[in-house]
Amino acid sequence: MDELVEVIARSIVDNPEQVNVNKVEGSKSVILELQVAEDDMGKVIGKQGRIAKAIRTVVKAAATKEGKRVIVEIIQ
């Protein structure tokens, strides 16, 4: 899952080398913390959060196959 988020984020931002995904695993859920450069925050979130919502939807669909709940957080 974290590789998927990283590939999507790197394709969107201007500074792909500053994309970092931290994975925090629990028993039934996984939290993916997406960290990008400050200048790229708007590109990852999108207008009214549409891109962030799309990223979360894709990851959620992929996680359903594994039977886990995945939460994507965009942090600074």
N, CA, C and O atoms as a Maestro MAE file, in Angstrom:
{
 s_m_m2io_version
 :::
 2.0.0
}

f_m_ct {
 s_m_title
 :::
 protein
 m_atom[304] {
  # First column is atom index #
  i_m_mmod_type
  r_m_x_coord
  r_m_y_coord
  r_m_z_coord
  i_m_residue_number
  s_m_chain_name
  s_m_pdb_residue_name
  s_m_pdb_atom_name
  i_m_atomic_number
  :::
  1 25 0.805 -1.197 0.000 1 A "MET " " N  " 7
  2 3 0.000 0.000 0.000 1 A "MET " " CA " 6
  3 2 0.854 1.270 0.000 1 A "MET " " C  " 6
  4 15 0.562 2.222 -0.723 1 A "MET " " O  " 8
  5 25 1.899 1.274 0.808 2 A "ASP " " N  " 7
  6 3 2.716 2.478 0.898 2 A "ASP " " CA " 6
  7 2 3.414 2.781 -0.421 2 A "ASP " " C  " 6
  8 15 3.620 3.946 -0.762 2 A "ASP " " O  " 8
  9 25 3.785 1.728 -1.175 3 A "GLU " " N  " 7
  10 3 4.405 1.954 -2.480 3 A "GLU " " CA " 6
  11 2 3.415 2.606 -3.443 3 A "GLU " " C  " 6
  12 15 3.786 3.473 -4.235 3 A "GLU " " O  " 8
  13 25 2.159 2.185 -3.370 4 A "LEU " " N  " 7
  14 3 1.120 2.744 -4.230 4 A "LEU " " CA " 6
  15 2 0.939 4.233 -3.962 4 A "LEU " " C  " 6
  16 15 0.881 5.029 -4.899 4 A "LEU " " O  " 8
  17 25 0.852 4.609 -2.702 5 A "VAL " " N  " 7
  18 3 0.694 6.020 -2.336 5 A "VAL " " CA " 6
  19 2 1.909 6.818 -2.790 5 A "VAL " " C  " 6
  20 15 1.775 7.940 -3.279 5 A "VAL " " O  " 8
  21 25 3.092 6.235 -2.627 6 A "GLU " " N  " 7
  22 3 4.325 6.928 -3.003 6 A "GLU " " CA " 6
  23 2 4.393 7.161 -4.516 6 A "GLU " " C  " 6
  24 15 4.780 8.243 -4.956 6 A "GLU " " O  " 8
  25 25 4.025 6.172 -5.302 7 A "VAL " " N  " 7
  26 3 4.051 6.313 -6.764 7 A "VAL " " CA " 6
  27 2 3.060 7.371 -7.226 7 A "VAL " " C  " 6
  28 15 3.376 8.192 -8.088 7 A "VAL " " O  " 8
  29 25 1.861 7.352 -6.653 8 A "ILE " " N  " 7
  30 3 0.850 8.351 -7.023 8 A "ILE " " CA " 6
  31 2 1.328 9.753 -6.659 8 A "ILE " " C  " 6
  32 15 1.228 10.673 -7.470 8 A "ILE " " O  " 8
  33 25 1.843 9.918 -5.450 9 A "ALA " " N  " 7
  34 3 2.281 11.238 -4.986 9 A "ALA " " CA " 6
  35 2 3.462 11.754 -5.801 9 A "ALA " " C  " 6
  36 15 3.510 12.933 -6.151 9 A "ALA " " O  " 8
  37 25 4.417 10.871 -6.105 10 A "ARG " " N  " 7
  38 3 5.585 11.301 -6.883 10 A "ARG " " CA " 6
  39 2 5.199 11.772 -8.285 10 A "ARG " " C  " 6
  40 15 5.857 12.646 -8.851 10 A "ARG " " O  " 8
  41 25 4.137 11.196 -8.845 11 A "SER " " N  " 7
  42 3 3.722 11.599 -10.183 11 A "SER " " CA " 6
  43 2 2.997 12.948 -10.187 11 A "SER " " C  " 6
  44 15 2.881 13.586 -11.234 11 A "SER " " O  " 8
  45 25 2.514 13.378 -9.031 12 A "ILE " " N  " 7
  46 3 1.756 14.627 -8.938 12 A "ILE " " CA " 6
  47 2 2.645 15.827 -8.618 12 A "ILE " " C  " 6
  48 15 2.452 16.903 -9.183 12 A "ILE " " O  " 8
  49 25 3.604 15.660 -7.731 13 A "VAL " " N  " 7
  50 3 4.347 16.788 -7.162 13 A "VAL " " CA " 6
  51 2 5.492 17.258 -8.061 13 A "VAL " " C  " 6
  52 15 5.890 16.566 -8.998 13 A "VAL " " O  " 8
  53 25 6.010 18.451 -7.753 14 A "ASP " " N  " 7
  54 3 7.166 19.001 -8.463 14 A "ASP " " CA " 6
  55 2 8.480 18.504 -7.881 14 A "ASP " " C  " 6
  56 15 9.489 18.447 -8.584 14 A "ASP " " O  " 8
  57 25 8.477 18.143 -6.604 15 A "ASN " " N  " 7
  58 3 9.688 17.661 -5.925 15 A "ASN " " CA " 6
  59 2 9.507 16.208 -5.489 15 A "ASN " " C  " 6
  60 15 9.278 15.951 -4.307 15 A "ASN " " O  " 8
  61 25 9.603 15.253 -6.417 16 A "PRO " " N  " 7
  62 3 9.337 13.857 -6.062 16 A "PRO " " CA " 6
  63 2 10.338 13.266 -5.069 16 A "PRO " " C  " 6
  64 15 10.031 12.283 -4.395 16 A "PRO " " O  " 8
  65 25 11.531 13.857 -4.973 17 A "GLU " " N  " 7
  66 3 12.530 13.330 -4.037 17 A "GLU " " CA " 6
  67 2 12.160 13.628 -2.583 17 A "GLU " " C  " 6
  68 15 12.717 13.016 -1.671 17 A "GLU " " O  " 8
  69 25 11.229 14.557 -2.354 18 A "GLN " " N  " 7
  70 3 10.828 14.906 -0.994 18 A "GLN " " CA " 6
  71 2 9.558 14.186 -0.545 18 A "GLN " " C  " 6
  72 15 9.013 14.493 0.515 18 A "GLN " " O  " 8
  73 25 9.084 13.230 -1.347 19 A "VAL " " N  " 7
  74 3 7.905 12.453 -0.965 19 A "VAL " " CA " 6
  75 2 8.348 11.350 -0.018 19 A "VAL " " C  " 6
  76 15 9.290 10.611 -0.302 19 A "VAL " " O  " 8
  77 25 7.657 11.248 1.110 20 A "ASN " " N  " 7
  78 3 7.976 10.233 2.110 20 A "ASN " " CA " 6
  79 2 6.669 9.628 2.626 20 A "ASN " " C  " 6
  80 15 5.727 10.348 2.955 20 A "ASN " " O  " 8
  81 25 6.628 8.301 2.692 21 A "VAL " " N  " 7
  82 3 5.447 7.617 3.207 21 A "VAL " " CA " 6
  83 2 5.867 6.787 4.413 21 A "VAL " " C  " 6
  84 15 6.735 5.920 4.317 21 A "VAL " " O  " 8
  85 25 5.236 7.069 5.551 22 A "ASN " " N  " 7
  86 3 5.503 6.336 6.789 22 A "ASN " " CA " 6
  87 2 4.321 5.419 7.069 22 A "ASN " " C  " 6
  88 15 3.170 5.853 7.028 22 A "ASN " " O  " 8
  89 25 4.601 4.161 7.351 23 A "LYS " " N  " 7
  90 3 3.552 3.167 7.552 23 A "LYS " " CA " 6
  91 2 3.476 2.799 9.037 23 A "LYS " " C  " 6
  92 15 4.468 2.385 9.635 23 A "LYS " " O  " 8
  93 25 2.292 2.955 9.616 24 A "VAL " " N  " 7
  94 3 2.049 2.589 11.010 24 A "VAL " " CA " 6
  95 2 0.995 1.485 11.004 24 A "VAL " " C  " 6
  96 15 -0.157 1.725 10.642 24 A "VAL " " O  " 8
  97 25 1.388 0.280 11.402 25 A "GLU " " N  " 7
  98 3 0.475 -0.863 11.330 25 A "GLU " " CA " 6
  99 2 -0.150 -1.175 12.676 25 A "GLU " " C  " 6
  100 15 0.503 -1.131 13.719 25 A "GLU " " O  " 8
  101 25 -1.441 -1.492 12.619 26 A "GLY " " N  " 7
  102 3 -2.169 -1.964 13.779 26 A "GLY " " CA " 6
  103 2 -2.659 -3.368 13.485 26 A "GLY " " C  " 6
  104 15 -2.264 -3.961 12.481 26 A "GLY " " O  " 8
  105 25 -3.502 -3.905 14.332 27 A "SER " " N  " 7
  106 3 -3.984 -5.267 14.119 27 A "SER " " CA " 6
  107 2 -4.949 -5.355 12.943 27 A "SER " " C  " 6
  108 15 -4.890 -6.315 12.174 27 A "SER " " O  " 8
  109 25 -5.838 -4.371 12.786 28 A "LYS " " N  " 7
  110 3 -6.814 -4.403 11.703 28 A "LYS " " CA " 6
  111 2 -6.710 -3.223 10.751 28 A "LYS " " C  " 6
  112 15 -7.364 -3.208 9.708 28 A "LYS " " O  " 8
  113 25 -5.908 -2.251 11.095 29 A "SER " " N  " 7
  114 3 -5.817 -1.075 10.242 29 A "SER " " CA " 6
  115 2 -4.368 -0.660 10.032 29 A "SER " " C  " 6
  116 15 -3.478 -1.006 10.809 29 A "SER " " O  " 8
  117 25 -4.165 0.082 8.971 30 A "VAL " " N  " 7
  118 3 -2.854 0.610 8.623 30 A "VAL " " CA " 6
  119 2 -3.018 2.104 8.373 30 A "VAL " " C  " 6
  120 15 -3.923 2.531 7.656 30 A "VAL " " O  " 8
  121 25 -2.130 2.890 8.975 31 A "ILE " " N  " 7
  122 3 -2.135 4.332 8.744 31 A "ILE " " CA " 6
  123 2 -0.928 4.665 7.877 31 A "ILE " " C  " 6
  124 15 0.206 4.335 8.223 31 A "ILE " " O  " 8
  125 25 -1.178 5.315 6.758 32 A "LEU " " N  " 7
  126 3 -0.106 5.753 5.871 32 A "LEU " " CA " 6
  127 2 0.003 7.265 5.966 32 A "LEU " " C  " 6
  128 15 -0.936 7.988 5.631 32 A "LEU " " O  " 8
  129 25 1.144 7.734 6.422 33 A "GLU " " N  " 7
  130 3 1.375 9.170 6.563 33 A "GLU " " CA " 6
  131 2 2.164 9.651 5.354 33 A "GLU " " C  " 6
  132 15 3.329 9.293 5.183 33 A "GLU " " O  " 8
  133 25 1.539 10.450 4.530 34 A "LEU " " N  " 7
  134 3 2.161 10.979 3.325 34 A "LEU " " CA " 6
  135 2 2.734 12.350 3.630 34 A "LEU " " C  " 6
  136 15 2.021 13.254 4.066 34 A "LEU " " O  " 8
  137 25 4.026 12.491 3.396 35 A "GLN " " N  " 7
  138 3 4.707 13.749 3.677 35 A "GLN " " CA " 6
  139 2 5.322 14.253 2.374 35 A "GLN " " C  " 6
  140 15 6.079 13.535 1.720 35 A "GLN " " O  " 8
  141 25 4.997 15.483 2.002 36 A "VAL " " N  " 7
  142 3 5.528 16.091 0.784 36 A "VAL " " CA " 6
  143 2 6.109 17.460 1.122 36 A "VAL " " C  " 6
  144 15 5.949 17.956 2.237 36 A "VAL " " O  " 8
  145 25 6.782 18.061 0.148 37 A "ALA " " N  " 7
  146 3 7.328 19.405 0.348 37 A "ALA " " CA " 6
  147 2 6.187 20.393 0.559 37 A "ALA " " C  " 6
  148 15 5.075 20.191 0.071 37 A "ALA " " O  " 8
  149 25 6.474 21.447 1.282 38 A "GLU " " N  " 7
  150 3 5.442 22.439 1.624 38 A "GLU " " CA " 6
  151 2 4.825 23.056 0.367 38 A "GLU " " C  " 6
  152 15 3.629 23.348 0.341 38 A "GLU " " O  " 8
  153 25 5.632 23.253 -0.666 39 A "ASP " " N  " 7
  154 3 5.130 23.836 -1.915 39 A "ASP " " CA " 6
  155 2 4.186 22.890 -2.647 39 A "ASP " " C  " 6
  156 15 3.362 23.342 -3.443 39 A "ASP " " O  " 8
  157 25 4.287 21.595 -2.396 40 A "ASP " " N  " 7
  158 3 3.493 20.598 -3.102 40 A "ASP " " CA " 6
  159 2 2.224 20.188 -2.361 40 A "ASP " " C  " 6
  160 15 1.465 19.361 -2.866 40 A "ASP " " O  " 8
  161 25 1.979 20.739 -1.188 41 A "MET " " N  " 7
  162 3 0.796 20.354 -0.412 41 A "MET " " CA " 6
  163 2 -0.494 20.609 -1.194 41 A "MET " " C  " 6
  164 15 -1.401 19.777 -1.187 41 A "MET " " O  " 8
  165 25 -0.573 21.734 -1.853 42 A "GLY " " N  " 7
  166 3 -1.771 22.070 -2.613 42 A "GLY " " CA " 6
  167 2 -2.014 21.120 -3.769 42 A "GLY " " C  " 6
  168 15 -3.160 20.817 -4.100 42 A "GLY " " O  " 8
  169 25 -0.938 20.649 -4.386 43 A "LYS " " N  " 7
  170 3 -1.087 19.716 -5.500 43 A "LYS " " CA " 6
  171 2 -1.577 18.362 -5.037 43 A "LYS " " C  " 6
  172 15 -2.352 17.713 -5.739 43 A "LYS " " O  " 8
  173 25 -1.141 17.923 -3.866 44 A "VAL " " N  " 7
  174 3 -1.552 16.615 -3.349 44 A "VAL " " CA " 6
  175 2 -2.984 16.670 -2.823 44 A "VAL " " C  " 6
  176 15 -3.728 15.698 -2.951 44 A "VAL " " O  " 8
  177 25 -3.372 17.796 -2.234 45 A "ILE " " N  " 7
  178 3 -4.723 17.922 -1.693 45 A "ILE " " CA " 6
  179 2 -5.724 18.239 -2.804 45 A "ILE " " C  " 6
  180 15 -6.808 17.657 -2.841 45 A "ILE " " O  " 8
  181 25 -5.376 19.146 -3.699 46 A "GLY " " N  " 7
  182 3 -6.256 19.491 -4.815 46 A "GLY " " CA " 6
  183 2 -7.352 20.447 -4.399 46 A "GLY " " C  " 6
  184 15 -7.498 20.783 -3.224 46 A "GLY " " O  " 8
  185 25 -8.122 20.879 -5.386 47 A "LYS " " N  " 7
  186 3 -9.229 21.793 -5.105 47 A "LYS " " CA " 6
  187 2 -10.301 21.066 -4.318 47 A "LYS " " C  " 6
  188 15 -10.793 20.014 -4.728 47 A "LYS " " O  " 8
  189 25 -10.651 21.639 -3.195 48 A "GLN " " N  " 7
  190 3 -11.660 21.088 -2.281 48 A "GLN " " CA " 6
  191 2 -11.337 19.652 -1.867 48 A "GLN " " C  " 6
  192 15 -12.241 18.885 -1.538 48 A "GLN " " O  " 8
  193 25 -10.044 19.284 -1.880 49 A "GLY " " N  " 7
  194 3 -9.626 17.961 -1.421 49 A "GLY " " CA " 6
  195 2 -9.915 16.835 -2.384 49 A "GLY " " C  " 6
  196 15 -9.925 15.673 -1.980 49 A "GLY " " O  " 8
  197 25 -10.149 17.141 -3.642 50 A "ARG " " N  " 7
  198 3 -10.530 16.105 -4.604 50 A "ARG " " CA " 6
  199 2 -9.415 15.109 -4.879 50 A "ARG " " C  " 6
  200 15 -9.673 13.908 -4.966 50 A "ARG " " O  " 8
  201 25 -8.181 15.580 -5.018 51 A "ILE " " N  " 7
  202 3 -7.072 14.660 -5.299 51 A "ILE " " CA " 6
  203 2 -6.792 13.793 -4.084 51 A "ILE " " C  " 6
  204 15 -6.553 12.594 -4.227 51 A "ILE " " O  " 8
  205 25 -6.816 14.377 -2.889 52 A "ALA " " N  " 7
  206 3 -6.616 13.601 -1.669 52 A "ALA " " CA " 6
  207 2 -7.693 12.531 -1.528 52 A "ALA " " C  " 6
  208 15 -7.402 11.399 -1.141 52 A "ALA " " O  " 8
  209 25 -8.919 12.886 -1.838 53 A "LYS " " N  " 7
  210 3 -10.028 11.926 -1.769 53 A "LYS " " CA " 6
  211 2 -9.833 10.810 -2.786 53 A "LYS " " C  " 6
  212 15 -10.103 9.646 -2.489 53 A "LYS " " O  " 8
  213 25 -9.366 11.154 -3.984 54 A "ALA " " N  " 7
  214 3 -9.122 10.144 -5.015 54 A "ALA " " CA " 6
  215 2 -8.013 9.186 -4.596 54 A "ALA " " C  " 6
  216 15 -8.121 7.979 -4.815 54 A "ALA " " O  " 8
  217 25 -6.950 9.712 -3.997 55 A "ILE " " N  " 7
  218 3 -5.861 8.860 -3.510 55 A "ILE " " CA " 6
  219 2 -6.392 7.903 -2.453 55 A "ILE " " C  " 6
  220 15 -6.089 6.710 -2.486 55 A "ILE " " O  " 8
  221 25 -7.179 8.415 -1.520 56 A "ARG " " N  " 7
  222 3 -7.744 7.578 -0.462 56 A "ARG " " CA " 6
  223 2 -8.666 6.507 -1.032 56 A "ARG " " C  " 6
  224 15 -8.679 5.381 -0.534 56 A "ARG " " O  " 8
  225 25 -9.438 6.835 -2.066 57 A "THR " " N  " 7
  226 3 -10.346 5.873 -2.683 57 A "THR " " CA " 6
  227 2 -9.582 4.743 -3.348 57 A "THR " " C  " 6
  228 15 -9.951 3.578 -3.200 57 A "THR " " O  " 8
  229 25 -8.525 5.068 -4.078 58 A "VAL " " N  " 7
  230 3 -7.722 4.041 -4.753 58 A "VAL " " CA " 6
  231 2 -7.064 3.122 -3.730 58 A "VAL " " C  " 6
  232 15 -7.071 1.902 -3.893 58 A "VAL " " O  " 8
  233 25 -6.501 3.702 -2.686 59 A "VAL " " N  " 7
  234 3 -5.831 2.905 -1.659 59 A "VAL " " CA " 6
  235 2 -6.837 2.035 -0.910 59 A "VAL " " C  " 6
  236 15 -6.547 0.884 -0.588 59 A "VAL " " O  " 8
  237 25 -8.002 2.576 -0.638 60 A "LYS " " N  " 7
  238 3 -9.039 1.809 0.058 60 A "LYS " " CA " 6
  239 2 -9.479 0.610 -0.775 60 A "LYS " " C  " 6
  240 15 -9.693 -0.478 -0.239 60 A "LYS " " O  " 8
  241 25 -9.613 0.807 -2.077 61 A "ALA " " N  " 7
  242 3 -9.993 -0.293 -2.966 61 A "ALA " " CA " 6
  243 2 -8.917 -1.378 -2.984 61 A "ALA " " C  " 6
  244 15 -9.234 -2.567 -2.979 61 A "ALA " " O  " 8
  245 25 -7.668 -0.977 -3.005 62 A "ALA " " N  " 7
  246 3 -6.575 -1.950 -2.998 62 A "ALA " " CA " 6
  247 2 -6.485 -2.670 -1.654 62 A "ALA " " C  " 6
  248 15 -6.130 -3.848 -1.605 62 A "ALA " " O  " 8
  249 25 -6.802 -1.974 -0.568 63 A "ALA " " N  " 7
  250 3 -6.717 -2.564 0.767 63 A "ALA " " CA " 6
  251 2 -7.851 -3.542 1.034 63 A "ALA " " C  " 6
  252 15 -7.709 -4.452 1.851 63 A "ALA " " O  " 8
  253 25 -8.964 -3.363 0.356 64 A "THR " " N  " 7
  254 3 -10.110 -4.254 0.555 64 A "THR " " CA " 6
  255 2 -9.740 -5.688 0.194 64 A "THR " " C  " 6
  256 15 -10.221 -6.634 0.818 64 A "THR " " O  " 8
  257 25 -8.897 -5.844 -0.801 65 A "LYS " " N  " 7
  258 3 -8.453 -7.176 -1.210 65 A "LYS " " CA " 6
  259 2 -7.667 -7.867 -0.100 65 A "LYS " " C  " 6
  260 15 -7.714 -9.090 0.029 65 A "LYS " " O  " 8
  261 25 -6.953 -7.092 0.692 66 A "GLU " " N  " 7
  262 3 -6.151 -7.644 1.782 66 A "GLU " " CA " 6
  263 2 -6.929 -7.753 3.082 66 A "GLU " " C  " 6
  264 15 -6.426 -8.306 4.061 66 A "GLU " " O  " 8
  265 25 -8.136 -7.239 3.105 67 A "GLY " " N  " 7
  266 3 -8.958 -7.320 4.308 67 A "GLY " " CA " 6
  267 2 -8.515 -6.390 5.414 67 A "GLY " " C  " 6
  268 15 -8.775 -6.658 6.587 67 A "GLY " " O  " 8
  269 25 -7.846 -5.297 5.063 68 A "LYS " " N  " 7
  270 3 -7.400 -4.328 6.059 68 A "LYS " " CA " 6
  271 2 -8.056 -2.983 5.797 68 A "LYS " " C  " 6
  272 15 -8.550 -2.712 4.703 68 A "LYS " " O  " 8
  273 25 -8.048 -2.162 6.815 69 A "ARG " " N  " 7
  274 3 -8.558 -0.798 6.706 69 A "ARG " " CA " 6
  275 2 -7.340 0.132 6.636 69 A "ARG " " C  " 6
  276 15 -6.474 0.106 7.511 69 A "ARG " " O  " 8
  277 25 -7.293 0.939 5.597 70 A "VAL " " N  " 7
  278 3 -6.159 1.824 5.388 70 A "VAL " " CA " 6
  279 2 -6.611 3.275 5.496 70 A "VAL " " C  " 6
  280 15 -7.610 3.673 4.896 70 A "VAL " " O  " 8
  281 25 -5.869 4.053 6.261 71 A "ILE " " N  " 7
  282 3 -6.139 5.472 6.437 71 A "ILE " " CA " 6
  283 2 -4.936 6.235 5.883 71 A "ILE " " C  " 6
  284 15 -3.801 5.992 6.294 71 A "ILE " " O  " 8
  285 25 -5.184 7.150 4.956 72 A "VAL " " N  " 7
  286 3 -4.117 7.962 4.389 72 A "VAL " " CA " 6
  287 2 -4.206 9.354 4.992 72 A "VAL " " C  " 6
  288 15 -5.219 10.042 4.864 72 A "VAL " " O  " 8
  289 25 -3.133 9.754 5.650 73 A "GLU " " N  " 7
  290 3 -3.051 11.089 6.245 73 A "GLU " " CA " 6
  291 2 -1.975 11.880 5.536 73 A "GLU " " C  " 6
  292 15 -0.870 11.382 5.322 73 A "GLU " " O  " 8
  293 25 -2.291 13.108 5.170 74 A "ILE " " N  " 7
  294 3 -1.322 13.981 4.543 74 A "ILE " " CA " 6
  295 2 -0.798 14.928 5.616 74 A "ILE " " C  " 6
  296 15 -1.545 15.742 6.159 74 A "ILE " " O  " 8
  297 25 0.488 14.812 5.913 75 A "ILE " " N  " 7
  298 3 1.070 15.601 7.000 75 A "ILE " " CA " 6
  299 2 2.169 16.495 6.451 75 A "ILE " " C  " 6
  300 15 2.664 16.292 5.343 75 A "ILE " " O  " 8
  301 25 2.541 17.492 7.253 76 A "GLN " " N  " 7
  302 3 3.602 18.408 6.863 76 A "GLN " " CA " 6
  303 2 4.873 18.101 7.562 76 A "GLN " " C  " 6
  304 15 5.876 18.782 7.347 76 A "GLN " " O  " 8
  :::
 }
 m_bond[303] {
  # First column is bond index #
  i_m_from
  i_m_to
  i_m_order
  :::
  1 1 2 1
  2 2 3 1
  3 3 4 2
  4 3 5 1
  5 5 6 1
  6 6 7 1
  7 7 8 2
  8 7 9 1
  9 9 10 1
  10 10 11 1
  11 11 12 2
  12 11 13 1
  13 13 14 1
  14 14 15 1
  15 15 16 2
  16 15 17 1
  17 17 18 1
  18 18 19 1
  19 19 20 2
  20 19 21 1
  21 21 22 1
  22 22 23 1
  23 23 24 2
  24 23 25 1
  25 25 26 1
  26 26 27 1
  27 27 28 2
  28 27 29 1
  29 29 30 1
  30 30 31 1
  31 31 32 2
  32 31 33 1
  33 33 34 1
  34 34 35 1
  35 35 36 2
  36 35 37 1
  37 37 38 1
  38 38 39 1
  39 39 40 2
  40 39 41 1
  41 41 42 1
  42 42 43 1
  43 43 44 2
  44 43 45 1
  45 45 46 1
  46 46 47 1
  47 47 48 2
  48 47 49 1
  49 49 50 1
  50 50 51 1
  51 51 52 2
  52 51 53 1
  53 53 54 1
  54 54 55 1
  55 55 56 2
  56 55 57 1
  57 57 58 1
  58 58 59 1
  59 59 60 2
  60 59 61 1
  61 61 62 1
  62 62 63 1
  63 63 64 2
  64 63 65 1
  65 65 66 1
  66 66 67 1
  67 67 68 2
  68 67 69 1
  69 69 70 1
  70 70 71 1
  71 71 72 2
  72 71 73 1
  73 73 74 1
  74 74 75 1
  75 75 76 2
  76 75 77 1
  77 77 78 1
  78 78 79 1
  79 79 80 2
  80 79 81 1
  81 81 82 1
  82 82 83 1
  83 83 84 2
  84 83 85 1
  85 85 86 1
  86 86 87 1
  87 87 88 2
  88 87 89 1
  89 89 90 1
  90 90 91 1
  91 91 92 2
  92 91 93 1
  93 93 94 1
  94 94 95 1
  95 95 96 2
  96 95 97 1
  97 97 98 1
  98 98 99 1
  99 99 100 2
  100 99 101 1
  101 101 102 1
  102 102 103 1
  103 103 104 2
  104 103 105 1
  105 105 106 1
  106 106 107 1
  107 107 108 2
  108 107 109 1
  109 109 110 1
  110 110 111 1
  111 111 112 2
  112 111 113 1
  113 113 114 1
  114 114 115 1
  115 115 116 2
  116 115 117 1
  117 117 118 1
  118 118 119 1
  119 119 120 2
  120 119 121 1
  121 121 122 1
  122 122 123 1
  123 123 124 2
  124 123 125 1
  125 125 126 1
  126 126 127 1
  127 127 128 2
  128 127 129 1
  129 129 130 1
  130 130 131 1
  131 131 132 2
  132 131 133 1
  133 133 134 1
  134 134 135 1
  135 135 136 2
  136 135 137 1
  137 137 138 1
  138 138 139 1
  139 139 140 2
  140 139 141 1
  141 141 142 1
  142 142 143 1
  143 143 144 2
  144 143 145 1
  145 145 146 1
  146 146 147 1
  147 147 148 2
  148 147 149 1
  149 149 150 1
  150 150 151 1
  151 151 152 2
  152 151 153 1
  153 153 154 1
  154 154 155 1
  155 155 156 2
  156 155 157 1
  157 157 158 1
  158 158 159 1
  159 159 160 2
  160 159 161 1
  161 161 162 1
  162 162 163 1
  163 163 164 2
  164 163 165 1
  165 165 166 1
  166 166 167 1
  167 167 168 2
  168 167 169 1
  169 169 170 1
  170 170 171 1
  171 171 172 2
  172 171 173 1
  173 173 174 1
  174 174 175 1
  175 175 176 2
  176 175 177 1
  177 177 178 1
  178 178 179 1
  179 179 180 2
  180 179 181 1
  181 181 182 1
  182 182 183 1
  183 183 184 2
  184 183 185 1
  185 185 186 1
  186 186 187 1
  187 187 188 2
  188 187 189 1
  189 189 190 1
  190 190 191 1
  191 191 192 2
  192 191 193 1
  193 193 194 1
  194 194 195 1
  195 195 196 2
  196 195 197 1
  197 197 198 1
  198 198 199 1
  199 199 200 2
  200 199 201 1
  201 201 202 1
  202 202 203 1
  203 203 204 2
  204 203 205 1
  205 205 206 1
  206 206 207 1
  207 207 208 2
  208 207 209 1
  209 209 210 1
  210 210 211 1
  211 211 212 2
  212 211 213 1
  213 213 214 1
  214 214 215 1
  215 215 216 2
  216 215 217 1
  217 217 218 1
  218 218 219 1
  219 219 220 2
  220 219 221 1
  221 221 222 1
  222 222 223 1
  223 223 224 2
  224 223 225 1
  225 225 226 1
  226 226 227 1
  227 227 228 2
  228 227 229 1
  229 229 230 1
  230 230 231 1
  231 231 232 2
  232 231 233 1
  233 233 234 1
  234 234 235 1
  235 235 236 2
  236 235 237 1
  237 237 238 1
  238 238 239 1
  239 239 240 2
  240 239 241 1
  241 241 242 1
  242 242 243 1
  243 243 244 2
  244 243 245 1
  245 245 246 1
  246 246 247 1
  247 247 248 2
  248 247 249 1
  249 249 250 1
  250 250 251 1
  251 251 252 2
  252 251 253 1
  253 253 254 1
  254 254 255 1
  255 255 256 2
  256 255 257 1
  257 257 258 1
  258 258 259 1
  259 259 260 2
  260 259 261 1
  261 261 262 1
  262 262 263 1
  263 263 264 2
  264 263 265 1
  265 265 266 1
  266 266 267 1
  267 267 268 2
  268 267 269 1
  269 269 270 1
  270 270 271 1
  271 271 272 2
  272 271 273 1
  273 273 274 1
  274 274 275 1
  275 275 276 2
  276 275 277 1
  277 277 278 1
  278 278 279 1
  279 279 280 2
  280 279 281 1
  281 281 282 1
  282 282 283 1
  283 283 284 2
  284 283 285 1
  285 285 286 1
  286 286 287 1
  287 287 288 2
  288 287 289 1
  289 289 290 1
  290 290 291 1
  291 291 292 2
  292 291 293 1
  293 293 294 1
  294 294 295 1
  295 295 296 2
  296 295 297 1
  297 297 298 1
  298 298 299 1
  299 299 300 2
  300 299 301 1
  301 301 302 1
  302 302 303 1
  303 303 304 2
  :::
 }
}
